[in-house]
């Protein structure tokens, strides 16, 4: 069992908070798609004989690809990889790309799940983020997808934006609920280096973000999700029972995956690697040199344990101390564990550590404190 992630590095416009790798020029799109297909061939041995059960098109904006372009990529995957039972094939899509002809065309591909970048149901938020779509396009896109057979939907929502009150945040969540969407991902607006948002805050064109308000909105979100029968199964992900994202859940459970495209990451238990985040260098390396422009990092035992701690603690299933002992023949510091148990930031159920509601606010720091150094 394994997954394939395909990075489509193109967007119509740049959101002011985004630090993912993308280009707003589509001039090299055909060349890059050819390079993606060639990389799929070159990387065909990476996952050994593991069958592919999930495919995820991320970006960037994968919905800038038409159905024929997607089919060509599927054909290359089928040619070089084992696909016995494809459980989930997700396409990230922007609301302004989804209309009836396009959604109907997607139904004739392997795509069976859409992850739609809604971000907000408030026009002022969308303008602030420099999103390409409107609130009206959100409504049309969601109804269009559902009316044309996509029941397996997810949307993204961002909280912590300037002037967003708890009352407005609740309205956003209730609006989403009215569409009967089974899964959503929710993230705090974050100031990433070298983004427009970072520049505007640094130059005092915008005020600094209020981290305390964002934390309160996150805690409210946790309670709201529980009241409305969503499993909070990963720090940023919420799904109705049976509607958890399979591909991303596999990431957090340590299942191998292959990343294709510029900036894409791969993982196979023993190492991780990441492709160069430059479209032209990527294209030249793949097409002309037949070489994967990737950086490889071999994982020591300590790296593997720490990777497991970081990913497992983010989930509702938690960090299994017995698994650490049986798999890597080591243990975590009991003093550090006890400290967080006493602070009620961790709870322990038999041999499993799980973040409490308050603990989820400090997930990365707690994980880092538990890291081992062999």
Steps between C-alpha positions, in 0.01 A plus 500: 500500500640840398400838363603735223494878541521715187586868535349733242696826544269750332250757632294776340617746765706500818316483833674735740561236769619208286860376500442182298691469174302634203518728197231732368632453146365202307751537217690185600194289587529254210871450561444447868223245445735306272763513773249371758420202281870433441572520872226244562691266268838577655368453854312177428726297730477731800200332661630149422201270452259694719160539339371857463173555684493882510592779259494867595529797264618800703652835428483764395165461332452155343154599372681706235555166324228378267362147509715386207819617671399316816421185301844507340659504846274213616603298195866542591432392857312192382786416264774506763334426837285230657142616553287214628246705690512879479311610810533875463610744231481863611519816294555832674279756328425869523131597498540721192618200296198282571214522255263235367695400184827469693351306792324262260830447319671421831239232565643313200847491656631314804431806718251398771560772758527878480678719753371853437693806612212700642704663783214728608131574446569870564570730205732726701716201599529382140605849391749523786655166400506600130300192406387466138139405582192660652250381760247447220746275315544295818127433516484410131807273515380301801152446355642423157732233640223338703243517221743323268580207726786609726375405847855457630588865551736690724549872538773715656416774749736757650452662840701767678449761229484867608162605641361144498291464814398178670142573389605534134717188528198308627297633206765370257487157661121491499495609135729209416273269698202608292666351190531159674870479419652189667857625548687824550850620577549814705815703551598812691616781278878494537761756404744308283836650395526664158124536453302815425334470840837493675617804305187701576520425871873579510442835326201579724250492214313240704489439875662190647271199525339430836621154606280498812184552295611229258553260792151573632353439155683168481369390841149606395543298180588186698180528706286585197633202306424261786146636538440450127635143479832572331800294610793728577735234370803723432593847626366675188259238367141415584284232343172325552547133598604317184596823319858545621749585224673170422803646323590748774420252776754268342762777530440526874506123540839472331390329178745560210419754232664632186497870420510603135569853376703801611519533881323165552612283795534121515537258793572127517575428871877507456538838331319810388574710195372820347515635148639840416246783522579651161290421193763563233780316681260212567394479135857512369627239745219256423463546123858566392708325766254225600597579861276561800601840646447390859672527836516171691511464879558157648314452827684380808317304769458822695362674189247220448385509862472878501310496172255256657463714813434815296242344266322267743450764768312711246232231471215377715667157508803640683856385556535130585782446748492123444551553126806714571639232730425208267600665172803709599597343836500828688279692742397861558599706802252421777575827682401706196188289449401545864552877474245529221262259670511718812442813289203321338643560154537125446281212605608136514276208409684178580820544291373776272564873541230733367494878497225660707290785364740757649798288401407533133597866523858390574524187286831578329672615819387193696613266222839671480543468878436125471752450218780255568870540424677169450 
